[in-house]
Amino acid sequence: TIEYHIPKEVFVTLKVYNISGELVKTLVDTTQVANTYSIKVNCNDMSSGVYFYKLTAGDFTETKKYTLLK
């Protein structure tokens, strides 16, 4: 589960990349209103390994790493 807060209405993208930098999933690609969001990531089709997710909301961008163990 990925949680984030949007302080004002902006266009948001939330994308998951593998360790090679290849796009694996796009979880969010829409305009969202100010709120706190919780996105469950369906990892059934993903193998164990290191992944990164990149959240972009307006001019804000954040990238975080996570490890998936099955």
N, C-alpha and C positions, 0 to 999 in steps of 0.2 A: 504494500500500500504506500502510495506517495501522497503526502499532504502538503498543501501550500495555501497561502493567503494572497488574495488580490485586493489591494486597497481601493481601486477604482475600476470602472469599466474599461477594459483594454482587450486587444486581440492576443490570445494565448496559444502557444504551441508547447507541447510536452512530447519529446521524442526520446526513444531508447536506442542506443548505439552499442555495438559489440566492441571488443578490445581493439579491433582493426579499424574502428571508426565508421563501419558500415551501419546504415540505418536498419534497425530491426523492427521497430514498431512506432507508429504515431498514435499517441494516446489521446491528445487533445489538439485541435486545430480549428479554433472558433473564438468568437468574442465572448467574454465572460464578464458578468457584473461583479461588483465588490462583494466578496464572500470568502469563506474558507472552504477549500475543496479537498476531497479525499478520493483518490483514484486507485482502484484495485487493478493490479497488473496481472493479466492471465499469462502465466509462464509455462503452460503445458507444452507449447510448441518451441520452447527455448531449451537449449542444453545448459548444463552447469558451466559456470565461468564468470568472468568479470564483465560487467556492463556499466555503461554510463547513461544517465538521463539528463537531458538539457531542457530546462524550463525557460521560455522566453515570454515575457509579458510586457508589451510596449517596448521601452528602451532598457528594461531590466533583463539580464540573462544570468542564469546560474546552472552550473554543471556539477553533478555529484556522481560518485562511484558507488556501485554496490556489487556484492558477490551473490550469485545464485547457486545454491547447493541443492541437489535433488537426491 
